[in-house]
Amino acid sequence: MKIAAGKFKAQCLKLMDDVQKGRQTVVITKRGKPVAKLVPADGAPERSIFGFLQGQARIVGDIVSPTGVEWEAER
């Protein structure tokens, strides 16, 4: 997103909140040329691998009992 310096000055606090929430970068221009960049301070939020896919799958039936398929052992 690009924004003129005058508009940035008027909307600075709102834009800072938007950058933090939306994880987006704002390029501030002066006379149409980029002069500064507003970026999120801490990079992408870290996510734990535990529970990452919670709620993404559904267990149907018994996951412990045999499937009914008989396998022959190789000799």
C-alpha positions as a printed NumPy array, in Angstrom:
array([[  0.   ,   0.   ,   0.   ],
       [  1.313,   3.47 ,  -0.841],
       [  0.291,   6.684,   0.887],
       [  1.357,  10.312,   0.529],
       [  3.264,  11.836,   3.46 ],
       [  0.497,  14.369,   4.156],
       [ -2.165,  11.659,   4.403],
       [  0.162,   9.53 ,   6.495],
       [  0.634,  12.403,   8.936],
       [ -3.124,  12.791,   9.33 ],
       [ -3.803,   9.038,   9.703],
       [ -0.589,   7.862,  11.37 ],
       [ -2.063,   6.105,  14.421],
       [ -4.773,   4.335,  12.421],
       [ -2.235,   3.164,   9.846],
       [  0.04 ,   1.85 ,  12.584],
       [ -2.842,  -0.22 ,  13.969],
       [ -3.661,  -1.509,  10.462],
       [ -0.052,  -2.557,   9.886],
       [  0.055,  -4.407,  13.188],
       [ -3.275,  -6.205,  12.66 ],
       [ -3.041,  -6.901,   8.926],
       [  0.707,  -7.659,   8.838],
       [  1.018,  -5.413,   5.771],
       [  3.637,  -2.868,   4.717],
       [  2.878,   0.794,   3.992],
       [  5.182,   2.796,   1.701],
       [  5.174,   6.527,   2.472],
       [  5.772,   8.774,  -0.529],
       [  6.768,  12.389,  -0.951],
       [  5.977,  13.932,  -4.334],
       [  5.297,  10.441,  -5.661],
       [  8.69 ,   8.989,  -4.645],
       [  9.044,   6.422,  -1.849],
       [ 10.82 ,   7.858,   1.196],
       [  9.946,   5.481,   4.047],
       [  8.369,   2.129,   4.81 ],
       [  6.146,   1.229,   7.767],
       [  6.445,  -2.492,   8.549],
       [  5.269,  -4.727,  11.413],
       [  7.827,  -4.648,  14.234],
       [  8.106,  -8.319,  15.146],
       [  7.773, -10.115,  11.819],
       [  5.342, -12.991,  11.442],
       [  3.924, -14.341,  14.693],
       [  5.43 , -17.635,  15.807],
       [  3.049, -20.559,  15.904],
       [  3.49 , -23.683,  17.958],
       [  3.548, -27.031,  16.177],
       [  1.421, -28.493,  18.965],
       [ -2.255, -28.115,  18.181],
       [ -1.49 , -26.466,  14.834],
       [ -4.126, -28.54 ,  13.014],
       [ -6.621, -28.634,  15.869],
       [-10.159, -28.759,  14.526],
       [ -9.028, -29.562,  10.962],
       [ -9.822, -33.31 ,  11.013],
       [-12.641, -35.48 ,  12.257],
       [-12.377, -39.028,  13.612],
       [-15.13 , -41.31 ,  12.386],
       [-15.477, -44.75 ,  13.932],
       [-13.07 , -46.667,  16.121],
       [ -9.423, -45.795,  15.51 ],
       [ -8.112, -48.614,  17.731],
       [ -9.831, -51.764,  16.421],
       [ -8.55 , -53.63 ,  13.342],
       [ -9.761, -52.515,   9.92 ],
       [-10.856, -55.972,   8.859],
       [ -7.99 , -56.333,   6.385],
       [ -5.888, -59.428,   6.976],
       [ -2.211, -59.241,   6.136],
       [  0.02 , -62.222,   5.48 ],
       [  3.452, -62.1  ,   6.971],
       [  6.286, -62.565,   4.466],
       [  8.531, -65.533,   5.143]])
